[in-house]
C-alpha cells in the first residue's frame, strides 16, 4: 500500500467539503479545535514529554529543545490565537475587483482556496496548530510532515484537532499527518503534484533547499532568517541605551526563531563608542560573538568570523559583528549575505532610512525597531503559516489571504466573441 498516495488522494477528495464550507461552520470548527486543545492539554503534554526525552538523549541544541516544548501555557496561547482567527474576516469569496465590460459581460475576481497544502517543517509543534487552523479558515485541506523530534506530539495534535472537525460533521482527515519521519515518505509527498497544490517548507536552509530542488509541486519558500541590524553614524537623539535595547531584544528575546537578529553591522565612525556597551550586554546574555578584525580590535573577546558565518542562520545565542565604512557597504553586505527576511537600520537621518528601505531586497525592513516584530500577530494579521522570503505570490508573514488564490467569474446574457 502506498500510504502517502492514499493520504494525498484523501486530501484531494476532502477539498469538496472544506472549500465550500461557509464562514459560520468553519468558525465553529475552529472554536471546537480551540476547546479540544485546551481540554486535552495533559494528553498533548504527555506525548510532548516523550519527544523531549528522546531529543535530550540525542543531545539536541538548546534552541531546538525550546522550539520543541509545548507547555500548558503555550497550548493556551495557541488556543487564544485560534480565537483571534475566528474573528478575522473570511477571505474566501472576497471580491478582489470587478467591473462591467463594454460588451455587457459582468466580471469579478474573487478569492478561492488553494486546495491541498502540504507543510514540511522541523521541530515546531506549534506550526502543526497554526498551519492547520489557518488552512481550515481559508478553506484548504492540509497534509503535515513534521520532524522526527516532534512526531508523537504532532500525531496527538492532529488527533485532537480532528475531534473539532468530527464534532461538526466534517472528515477528520481534512487535517492529516505523515505518520513517520522516513525520508522516502517526504520524497514521495513531493512528487504528488496531481493531488497537492502547493508545498510550504518551514525550517533551516538545508530543508528548504531540498524541497525546492526535489519537489514537482509549486513551493512557497519560508523561514530562513539571516537577519541584520545596521547601526548608522547619524544617531542624534538615539541613546546607547535605546540602541542596546533594540539589539539585545532582536538577538536574545527568542533566539531560536527566524526573525531573531543574527548579524550586527555598525558604521566605523561610531563603532568605538557604541560597540563595547552593546556587545558587553550581549555577552551578559550568554551570546557568543564572532566578527571582523576591526570589531575584534574594539572588543577583543570576539572570535574572528569565517566567510561561512556571514551566511549562517544561527538560531542560537550567537551573533556576528562587522564594522563597515558606509551605509552603501552595509546595504551591499546585507543583499549579498542575507536571506531576504528582515533587516533593521538604527538612524536619525531621514535620507539614510529611505536609502536603506529602498535598497535592501528583503520582505520586511524596520527603522529603529527590533527585527522580532516580523510576525503575523504583531502585524495584525493573526497567526501565520510562515514568513515568505520569495517574490512570487507573497513576501512576509503569510496569513489567511495568502492561503487563497483567485478566479474570475464572468456573467453574460448570450454574448459571443466576433
Secondary structure as UniProt FT lines:
FT   HELIX           3..18
FT   TURN            19..20
FT   HELIX           23..39
FT   HELIX           41..57
FT   TURN            58..59
FT   HELIX           62..68
FT   HELIX           72..87
FT   TURN            92..93
FT   STRAND          95..100
FT   TURN            102..103
FT   STRAND          106..113
FT   STRAND          116..121
FT   HELIX           125..137
FT   TURN            138..139
FT   STRAND          141..145
FT   HELIX           148..150
FT   HELIX           151..166
FT   TURN            167..169
FT   HELIX           172..174
FT   STRAND          175..177
FT   HELIX           183..189
FT   TURN            190..191
FT   TURN            193..195
FT   STRAND          198..202
FT   HELIX           205..214
FT   STRAND          219..222
FT   STRAND          227..231
FT   TURN            236..237
FT   HELIX           240..252
FT   TURN            255..256
FT   TURN            258..259
FT   STRAND          261..267
FT   HELIX           268..284
FT   TURN            285..286
FT   STRAND          288..291
FT   HELIX           293..298
FT   TURN            300..301
FT   STRAND          303..304
FT   HELIX           307..311
FT   STRAND          318..324
FT   HELIX           327..337
FT   STRAND          342..346
FT   HELIX           350..359
FT   STRAND          364..367
FT   HELIX           371..373
FT   TURN            376..380
FT   STRAND          387..388
FT   STRAND          396..397
FT   HELIX           401..403
FT   STRAND          404..411
//
